[in-house]
């Protein structure tokens, strides 16, 4: 009797930004979400995020920049977080958003500390693949970007 293969879990991670510059906001939100995902399995040459759900404030002037900026942020951070692409993107503009942020990380420098083993929102005995603690937030009538990234093994997403 052979061993039953272990199913990989489905994982969701969110990030947000209220930066008034759309490209900067997308990068900040994307990096925040990526920092909460588990590292890809060693040896996987083309790890990709299966789904990105993006909500951006309707106050931004250039919504056509959203998808290209998201894809570029993921690709340029591949060495840092291990994901080089996003397979599917769903998005909208909105007048308000709810989301979550890391309970301990208040800036991108905190994200860097967490990834390099410094202080952050993970427990001291954490292996880097446990869920991070987070706090909810709400933004209305202000610029914002909220991004949720999902790893969905064995799930087929149809357009």
Secondary structure, 3 states (H helix, E strand, C coil): CCCCCCCCCCEEEEEEECCCCHHHHHHHHHHHHHHHCCCCCCCCCCCEECEEEEEEECCCCCCCHHHHHHHHHHHHCHHHHCCCEECCEEEEEECEEEEEEECCCCCHHHHHHHHCCCCCCCCCCCCCCCCCCEEEEEEECCCCEEEEEEECCCCCCCC
